[in-house]
Amino acid sequence: MTDDRAVPRALDGRGPDRFLWALDKVATALEWVQRGSRRRVVPVDRNVPLEVAEVRTEAEDVVSLRLVGEGLLPAWQPGAHLDLVLPSGRTRQYSLCGEPGERRHYRIAVRRLAGGAGGSREVHDELRPGSRLTARGPRNAFPFITAERYLFIAGGIGITPILPMVRTAAARGADWRLVYTGRSRASMPFLDELTTLDPARVWVRPDSEFGVPASGAELLEHAPPGAAVYCCGPVPMITGVRVDLPGSAADSLHWERFSAPPVVGGAPFTVELARTGRTVRVPADRSALEAIAEVLPQVPHSCRQGFCGTCHARVLAGSVDHRARDAEGHMAICVSRSTGHVVLDL
């Protein structure tokens, strides 16, 4: 995972890709049905003091940070992320993209998003060697299962959780393939590291060299029979893979998206913010987090997908339509909704 992400215009329901937007709505509706069986992220009550040891340019608008602590750092598995508390107090989630067995330092990568909520700009503009941070975790919402065959699909900065998975699969002797897409080679981080992998198993597919983004079916053509597919990247790519998976040779799909899911089956409601005395109207097509952030810009949030717990607000009164594994007596304002009116301790 990386920084705060805006929903691409290609999926806002108004541009030329309206059909793809509609497909994502359908796929996301199924996701809510299946969410109860997905592995819950186990909270980690651990603050890890870290220091930036190195800032390195990895691609256009992408830097990696090497983070060190006092002695050995907590162990982690492929797919894990850190909740990183920046000097401003913003909390953002970043996938660990180094070697899983390396505990002397962590590595993350961050793409600068000019239109984001400020986290990525803070990393790029203000963090330098010697900057001190606090991390919570590592935690894993994208667990890497053991399988005989894998297809890894990464889009742009989505390579960050995928790269440790590829290295682990190779070390285990599994049959694997990697498809790596992006706008152009210049925008795709860690291309140099892919040269250390088996070139016969890696396909680098920049849109600039093919004219158009790859379809889900095209990406899935590389799946070994019965493969577990791990996919991370922008919403249109993941949507295409989800829609085309049944017609492929793959067996299962595991994905991590880098933007908030579209609101499905929403209805308008109101949120009363008890500490400020303000009442916020939440439209049918927006999340409570989006509406609240307009009057409380510093409201805590991170994943915007209902699993990290950062935005959980205590419910003082009213009804909640729980769309995440909310903590008892709390509401995940990034995805959960109300059936009418709710009063929150904000």
MARRO-221479 format. One record per residue (C-alpha): residue in three letters; x, y, z. Coordinates in steps of 0.1 Angstrom, whole numbers, padded with zeros to 4 digits, always signed. Example, Ala and Ser with C-alpha at 12.3 -4.5 7.8 and 13.67 -1.06 7.14 Angstrom:
<pts>
ALA+0123-0045+0078/SER+0137-0011+0071/
</pts>
This chain:
<pts>
MET+0000+0000+0000/THR+0010+0035-0005/ASP-0001+0070+0005/ASP-0035+0086+0000/ARG-0049+0078-0034/ALA-0076+0096-0054/VAL-0101+0076-0075/PRO-0089+0078-0111/ARG-0113+0097-0134/ALA-0115+0067-0156/LEU-0136+0051-0129/ASP-0157+0081-0117/GLY-0187+0070-0138/ARG-0186+0101-0160/GLY-0157+0095-0185/PRO-0154+0073-0215/ASP-0148+0042-0194/ARG-0183+0041-0178/PHE-0187+0004-0187/LEU-0155-0005-0167/TRP-0167+0017-0138/ALA-0200-0003-0138/LEU-0181-0036-0138/ASP-0161-0024-0108/LYS-0193-0016-0090/VAL-0206-0052-0096/ALA-0172-0067-0086/THR-0171-0045-0054/ALA-0207-0056-0045/LEU-0195-0092-0046/GLU-0165-0082-0025/TRP-0187-0069+0003/VAL-0205-0103+0003/GLN-0172-0121+0005/ARG-0156-0097+0030/GLY-0167-0117+0060/SER-0146-0147+0050/ARG-0115-0127+0043/ARG-0087-0128+0068/ARG-0090-0100+0094/VAL-0059-0078+0100/VAL-0047-0084+0135/PRO-0041-0051+0153/VAL-0004-0047+0164/ASP+0000-0027+0196/ARG+0036-0018+0189/ASN+0052+0016+0181/VAL+0086+0012+0164/PRO+0109+0043+0163/LEU+0126+0045+0130/GLU+0151+0068+0113/VAL+0155+0075+0076/ALA+0189+0061+0065/GLU+0186+0067+0028/VAL+0163+0083+0003/ARG+0167+0070-0033/THR+0150+0079-0066/GLU+0135+0047-0081/ALA+0115+0062-0110/GLU+0097+0093-0121/ASP+0080+0107-0089/VAL+0089+0076-0069/VAL+0114+0074-0041/SER+0124+0046-0018/LEU+0132+0050+0019/ARG+0156+0028+0039/LEU+0145+0029+0075/VAL+0165+0017+0104/GLY+0158+0013+0141/GLU+0175+0004+0173/GLY+0188-0032+0168/LEU+0168-0058+0149/LEU+0134-0048+0136/PRO+0102-0069+0140/ALA+0100-0097+0115/TRP+0075-0096+0086/GLN+0061-0117+0057/PRO+0055-0108+0021/GLY+0024-0085+0017/ALA+0030-0068+0050/HIS+0028-0030+0055/LEU+0037-0004+0080/ASP+0014+0023+0094/LEU+0039+0051+0092/VAL+0033+0082+0113/LEU+0049+0111+0095/PRO+0063+0142+0113/SER+0031+0161+0105/GLY+0011+0135+0124/ARG-0004+0121+0092/THR-0006+0083+0093/ARG-0002+0065+0060/GLN+0003+0028+0050/TYR+0032+0017+0029/SER+0040-0018+0017/LEU+0073-0033+0027/CYS+0093-0040-0004/GLY+0127-0052+0007/GLU+0139-0087+0016/PRO+0115-0104+0040/GLY+0144-0120+0060/GLU+0162-0086+0064/ARG+0156-0072+0099/ARG+0184-0046+0100/HIS+0163-0022+0080/TYR+0129-0018+0062/ARG+0124-0005+0027/ILE+0092+0013+0014/ALA+0085+0032-0018/VAL+0063+0062-0023/ARG+0049+0077-0055/ARG+0043+0115-0053/LEU+0007+0123-0059/ALA+0002+0160-0065/GLY-0036+0157-0060/GLY-0035+0136-0028/ALA-0041+0146+0008/GLY-0005+0155+0014/GLY+0012+0124+0027/SER+0032+0116-0004/ARG+0042+0152-0008/GLU+0055+0153+0027/VAL+0076+0122+0021/HIS+0091+0136-0011/ASP+0096+0172+0001/GLU+0105+0169+0037/LEU+0120+0135+0046/ARG+0157+0133+0045/PRO+0184+0110+0060/GLY+0182+0115+0097/SER+0144+0122+0098/ARG+0127+0104+0126/LEU+0094+0086+0122/THR+0072+0061+0142/ALA+0059+0030+0126/ARG+0031+0007+0138/GLY+0033-0028+0127/PRO+0042-0046+0105/ARG+0007-0058+0097/ASN-0005-0080+0069/ALA-0038-0074+0050/PHE-0024-0091+0018/PRO-0012-0125+0031/PHE+0009-0146+0008/ILE-0003-0182+0006/THR+0018-0213-0002/ALA+0011-0226-0037/GLU+0029-0246-0064/ARG+0022-0220-0091/TYR+0018-0182-0091/LEU+0011-0154-0114/PHE+0021-0120-0101/ILE+0005-0089-0117/ALA+0018-0054-0107/GLY+0008-0020-0120/GLY+0032+0008-0113/ILE+0038+0014-0076/GLY+0018-0019-0071/ILE+0052-0037-0075/THR+0060-0029-0038/PRO+0041-0057-0021/ILE+0046-0080-0051/LEU+0084-0079-0053/PRO+0090-0097-0019/MET+0064-0123-0030/VAL+0082-0130-0062/ARG+0115-0134-0044/THR+0099-0158-0018/ALA+0082-0179-0046/ALA+0115-0182-0064/ALA+0133-0192-0032/ARG+0107-0219-0026/GLY+0112-0233-0061/ALA+0076-0226-0071/ASP+0065-0221-0107/TRP+0059-0184-0111/ARG+0054-0156-0137/LEU+0055-0119-0132/VAL+0037-0093-0154/TYR+0047-0057-0146/THR+0027-0029-0162/GLY+0030+0009-0160/ARG+0026+0041-0181/SER+0062+0039-0193/ARG+0095+0023-0182/ALA+0106+0056-0167/SER+0076+0056-0143/MET+0081+0020-0132/PRO+0102+0015-0100/PHE+0126-0014-0094/LEU+0130-0024-0130/ASP+0167-0028-0123/GLU+0160-0054-0096/LEU+0140-0075-0120/THR+0172-0082-0140/THR+0183-0104-0111/LEU+0152-0126-0116/ASP+0147-0153-0143/PRO+0141-0131-0174/ALA+0120-0160-0190/ARG+0095-0156-0162/VAL+0092-0117-0163/TRP+0072-0097-0188/VAL+0076-0059-0185/ARG+0047-0043-0204/PRO+0047-0004-0204/ASP+0016+0011-0219/SER+0037+0035-0239/GLU+0052+0006-0259/PHE+0019-0011-0266/GLY-0004+0019-0272/VAL-0031+0009-0247/PRO-0033-0006-0212/ALA-0034-0044-0210/SER-0068-0061-0206/GLY-0074-0085-0178/ALA-0075-0114-0203/GLU-0041-0103-0217/LEU-0025-0102-0183/LEU-0040-0136-0173/GLU-0026-0153-0204/HIS+0006-0157-0185/ALA-0009-0177-0157/PRO+0004-0213-0152/PRO-0025-0238-0149/GLY-0040-0237-0114/ALA-0020-0206-0104/ALA-0027-0184-0075/VAL-0029-0149-0089/TYR-0015-0120-0068/CYS-0025-0086-0083/CYS-0018-0051-0070/GLY-0022-0018-0088/PRO-0047+0007-0101/VAL-0085+0000-0100/PRO-0090-0005-0138/MET-0063-0032-0139/ILE-0076-0051-0109/THR-0112-0048-0122/GLY-0102-0063-0156/VAL-0084-0092-0139/ARG-0114-0099-0116/VAL-0138-0098-0145/ASP-0117-0121-0168/LEU-0104-0145-0142/PRO-0131-0172-0148/GLY-0119-0176-0184/SER-0083-0181-0175/ALA-0062-0210-0164/ALA-0057-0195-0129/ASP-0073-0210-0098/SER-0076-0181-0074/LEU-0072-0143-0071/HIS-0057-0122-0043/TRP-0056-0085-0048/GLU-0048-0052-0031/ARG-0062-0020-0044/PHE-0046+0014-0041/SER-0078+0035-0039/ALA-0110+0035-0020/PRO-0138+0012-0033/PRO-0167+0029-0049/VAL-0198+0033-0028/VAL-0223+0005-0035/GLY-0259+0006-0024/GLY-0254+0038-0006/ALA-0282+0061+0007/PRO-0278+0096+0021/PHE-0275+0100+0059/THR-0263+0126+0084/VAL-0234+0125+0109/GLU-0233+0146+0140/LEU-0198+0154+0152/ALA-0202+0156+0190/ARG-0170+0175+0198/THR-0176+0203+0173/GLY-0214+0203+0173/ARG-0215+0203+0136/THR-0237+0180+0115/VAL-0225+0167+0081/ARG-0246+0154+0053/VAL-0232+0123+0036/PRO-0245+0119+0000/ALA-0255+0085-0014/ASP-0223+0083-0036/ARG-0197+0094-0010/SER-0182+0080+0021/ALA-0186+0095+0056/LEU-0149+0100+0057/GLU-0149+0122+0025/ALA-0178+0143+0039/ILE-0163+0146+0074/ALA-0128+0155+0060/GLU-0143+0186+0044/VAL-0149+0201+0079/LEU-0122+0181+0098/PRO-0093+0179+0074/GLN-0071+0161+0100/VAL-0095+0133+0107/PRO-0073+0102+0111/HIS-0075+0077+0082/SER-0052+0055+0062/CYS-0064+0025+0041/ARG-0098+0039+0032/GLN-0109+0002+0026/GLY-0122-0008+0060/PHE-0095-0029+0075/CYS-0068-0008+0091/GLY-0088+0007+0119/THR-0072+0041+0118/CYS-0105+0059+0111/HIS-0127+0041+0136/ALA-0148+0066+0155/ARG-0167+0059+0187/VAL-0205+0058+0181/LEU-0224+0078+0207/ALA-0259+0074+0193/GLY-0277+0063+0161/SER-0276+0034+0137/VAL-0247+0020+0118/ASP-0246-0001+0086/HIS-0214-0019+0093/ARG-0194-0026+0061/ALA-0162-0035+0078/ARG-0151-0054+0109/ASP-0156-0023+0131/ALA-0143-0023+0166/GLU-0172-0027+0191/GLY-0191+0005+0195/HIS-0172+0021+0167/MET-0177+0030+0130/ALA-0152+0027+0102/ILE-0161+0060+0086/CYS-0142+0052+0054/VAL-0167+0025+0044/SER-0194+0019+0070/ARG-0226+0040+0067/SER-0257+0049+0087/THR-0293+0040+0080/GLY-0303+0075+0090/HIS-0284+0095+0116/VAL-0254+0088+0137/VAL-0236+0107+0164/LEU-0198+0102+0165/ASP-0172+0112+0190/LEU-0154+0135+0166/
</pts>
